[in-house]
Amino acid sequence: MSIPNSSSVSDRVILTPSAYARAHYLYVQEIGSLRSLKPHISSRDQIDSFLFLIVLAGKGELTYRSQTPLLKQGDCAWIDCHFSYSHKSSSASPWELKWVHFSGRTAPEFYRQFTSQNLPAVFTPENPALFNECLAALLLLHKSSAPAKELMSHTYLTQLISYCYQESAAGTKSQRDIREKLSLVNQYLHTHFSEQLSLDELSRMFYISKYYLIREYKKNYGTP
């Protein structure tokens, strides 16, 4: 069901799980997509749910557990909605999201295991398509009259959680690797500051795209 309003256009399905699904499965509570037309803040507090979202386009902010990271295209977040949270689309680049609220008897333990491994709630996966396709299949499933829908939904949600473990860990390692490489670049610049250096030269020396180097160096050190 498409739901337009003055600030966004959304397509969502709200579901009531059966007693059997509540007792045995992970189950979807609400699932959909959102395209922001202008900035607006959406906030919720103490919801018996877990939220997963992926940014398909644009940018925005997610406030959760005293942090407000900027999310951009391809970024994902998996959060525990028992804690208060809010999100706001960028005014310059309104975002487009896919998301699912889900719960289940084993959901809290899955999330506890995730956080116990120091995996971040907000992460940049190496393969965002995995999440996009999984959410698309889930939404299509819940718009259909497929038999064994709740069992199939449980399977998709389990797969989604598996992707979170896999891709969050990979993204964390990737960020750690780039920080180590930037540290080497920074040390080299301080050692050879009196020499004439070029971006092309640094790019070849440290096996890193010069455009990526410009962006990440400024992000980490605050100077171009």
C-alpha positions as MATLAB code, in Angstrom:
seq = 'MSIPNSSSVSDRVILTPSAYARAHYLYVQEIGSLRSLKPHISSRDQIDSFLFLIVLAGKGELTYRSQTPLLKQGDCAWIDCHFSYSHKSSSASPWELKWVHFSGRTAPEFYRQFTSQNLPAVFTPENPALFNECLAALLLLHKSSAPAKELMSHTYLTQLISYCYQESAAGTKSQRDIREKLSLVNQYLHTHFSEQLSLDELSRMFYISKYYLIREYKKNYGTP';
ca = [
       0.000    0.000    0.000;
       1.553    3.332   -1.086;
       1.076    6.057    1.519;
       1.939    9.581    0.324;
       2.179   12.536    2.714;
       3.738   15.980    2.611;
       7.219   14.755    3.519;
       7.539   11.237    2.079;
       6.070    8.455   -0.032;
       6.044    5.004    1.528;
       4.985    1.505    0.563;
       4.423   -0.695    3.595;
       2.694   -3.785    4.889;
       1.691   -4.150    8.563;
       1.286   -7.713    9.811;
      -0.146   -9.604   12.783;
       1.709  -12.904   13.327;
      -0.095  -16.072   14.330;
       0.357  -17.534   17.797;
       2.446  -20.323   16.266;
       4.771  -17.835   14.568;
       5.168  -15.904   17.827;
       6.148  -19.103   19.622;
       8.452  -20.620   16.988;
       9.568  -18.158   14.281;
      11.151  -14.846   13.575;
       8.279  -12.809   12.150;
       7.737   -9.530   10.323;
       5.765   -6.829   12.104;
       6.047   -4.144    9.452;
       7.980   -3.919    6.182;
       8.234   -1.399    3.395;
      10.114    1.274    1.498;
      10.294    5.027    1.981;
      11.229    7.899   -0.308;
      11.681   11.215    1.484;
      10.482   14.339   -0.280;
      11.899   16.732    2.321;
      13.600   16.466    5.732;
      11.503   15.249    8.618;
      12.311   13.484   11.882;
      10.734   10.128   12.686;
      11.251    8.911   16.249;
      10.084    5.947   18.332;
      10.737    4.727   21.835;
      10.561    1.392   23.687;
       9.130   -0.681   20.841;
       9.215   -4.476   21.195;
      10.921   -4.840   17.836;
      14.185   -4.919   15.920;
      14.658   -2.648   12.915;
      16.835   -3.293    9.886;
      17.178   -0.670    7.161;
      19.282   -0.038    4.073;
      19.817    3.314    2.347;
      19.122    2.928   -1.372;
      19.841    6.553   -2.297;
      20.544    9.899   -0.655;
      21.708   10.541    2.903;
      20.345   10.933    6.408;
      21.064   10.658   10.110;
      20.163    7.926   12.587;
      20.223    8.763   16.296;
      20.636    5.633   18.411;
      22.365    4.894   21.734;
      23.761    8.474   22.035;
      25.306    8.420   18.566;
      24.167   10.112   15.355;
      26.036    8.640   12.400;
      25.486    9.893    8.854;
      24.097    7.162    6.606;
      24.627    7.277    2.856;
      23.736    5.096   -0.118;
      24.592    1.450    0.577;
      24.796    1.822    4.361;
      22.802   -0.475    6.648;
      21.633   -0.351   10.250;
      20.334   -3.061   12.592;
      19.049   -1.681   15.883;
      17.157   -2.747   18.985;
      13.982   -0.644   19.179;
      13.606   -1.228   22.909;
      15.947    1.781   22.983;
      14.718    5.122   21.660;
      15.837    6.093   18.163;
      15.108    8.654   15.472;
      16.114    9.245   11.889;
      16.120   12.276    9.618;
      16.643   12.583    5.880;
      19.154   15.056    4.460;
      17.682   18.251    3.002;
      20.274   18.411    0.228;
      19.994   14.728   -0.682;
      16.720   13.175    0.598;
      17.082    9.490    1.152;
      15.300    6.388   -0.029;
      15.114    3.386    2.307;
      13.995   -0.204    2.528;
      13.269   -1.452    6.038;
      11.717   -4.166    8.162;
      10.560   -4.291   11.774;
      10.694   -7.843   13.080;
      10.678   -9.815   16.313;
      10.457  -13.388   17.572;
      11.419  -15.548   20.514;
      15.047  -15.862   19.375;
      15.448  -12.286   18.041;
      16.880  -10.814   21.292;
      19.495  -13.567   21.524;
      20.512  -13.105   17.881;
      21.024   -9.410   18.567;
      22.854  -10.005   21.849;
      25.290  -12.307   20.050;
      25.765   -9.690   17.326;
      26.635   -6.905   19.774;
      28.788   -9.204   21.946;
      31.144   -9.549   18.966;
      31.537   -5.743   18.855;
      29.922   -5.584   15.446;
      28.580   -2.088   14.721;
      24.849   -1.379   14.498;
      25.547    0.848   11.477;
      27.801   -0.608    8.806;
      28.754   -0.398    5.145;
      28.448   -3.857    3.554;
      30.698   -4.962    0.753;
      27.611   -6.302   -1.042;
      24.509   -4.128   -0.378;
      22.589   -6.061   -3.041;
      22.271   -9.029   -0.661;
      20.156   -6.937    1.713;
      18.208   -5.147   -0.998;
      17.205   -8.421   -2.643;
      16.298  -10.079    0.663;
      14.031   -7.189    1.683;
      12.452   -7.055   -1.774;
      11.661  -10.779   -1.561;
      10.232  -10.362    1.948;
       7.977   -7.495    0.891;
       6.769   -9.396   -2.166;
       6.111  -12.475   -0.019;
       3.928  -10.536    2.398;
       1.939   -8.990   -0.431;
       1.188  -12.462   -1.772;
      -1.014  -15.330   -0.645;
       1.829  -17.855   -0.694;
       1.361  -21.018    1.409;
       3.615  -21.390    4.455;
       4.181  -17.635    4.327;
       5.297  -17.339    7.944;
       7.816  -20.161    7.613;
       9.230  -18.582    4.446;
       9.350  -15.215    6.199;
      11.310  -16.790    9.066;
      13.784  -18.179    6.508;
      14.303  -14.762    4.879;
      14.768  -13.051    8.260;
      17.316  -15.661    9.317;
      19.156  -15.016    6.064;
      19.010  -11.252    6.669;
      20.563  -11.685   10.118;
      23.264  -13.933    8.650;
      24.089  -11.188    6.140;
      24.368   -8.683    9.012;
      26.965  -10.848   10.773;
      28.852  -11.524    7.557;
      28.828   -8.065    6.000;
      29.201   -6.042    9.196;
      32.334   -8.001   10.077;
      33.692   -7.563    6.536;
      32.917   -3.831    6.588;
      34.609   -3.417    9.976;
      37.759   -5.132    8.692;
      37.688   -2.992    5.546;
      37.459    0.221    7.600;
      40.287   -0.947    9.854;
      42.440   -1.678    6.793;
      41.829    1.755    5.264;
      42.611    3.498    8.579;
      45.924    1.612    8.759;
      46.738    2.582    5.173;
      45.834    6.233    5.805;
      48.097    6.207    8.857;
      50.986    5.116    6.617;
      50.147    7.872    4.124;
      50.038   10.415    6.950;
      53.399    9.271    8.311;
      54.911    9.485    4.827;
      53.603   13.034    4.335;
      55.067   14.175    7.660;
      58.415   12.614    6.803;
      58.547   13.988    3.243;
      56.661   17.280    3.736;
      59.531   19.302    2.216;
      59.389   17.343   -1.043;
      57.074   17.970   -3.959;
      54.467   15.204   -3.853;
      51.533   14.472   -6.135;
      48.291   12.603   -5.580;
      49.097   10.305   -8.486;
      52.399    9.420   -6.855;
      50.774    8.686   -3.470;
      48.048    6.688   -5.174;
      50.586    4.439   -6.913;
      52.767    4.115   -3.833;
      49.978    3.005   -1.482;
      47.739    1.202   -4.000;
      44.719    3.413   -3.358;
      42.488    5.462   -5.650;
      43.451    9.128   -5.448;
      39.794   10.189   -5.253;
      39.166    7.753   -2.401;
      42.378    8.948   -0.739;
      41.236   12.588   -0.881;
      37.853   11.784    0.665;
      39.035    9.375    3.362;
      42.104   11.413    4.362;
      39.968   14.499    4.919;
      37.370   12.444    6.826;
      40.016   10.964    9.146;
      42.413   13.896    9.554;
      40.224   16.922    8.863;
      42.513   18.397    6.180;
      42.675   17.876    2.424;
];
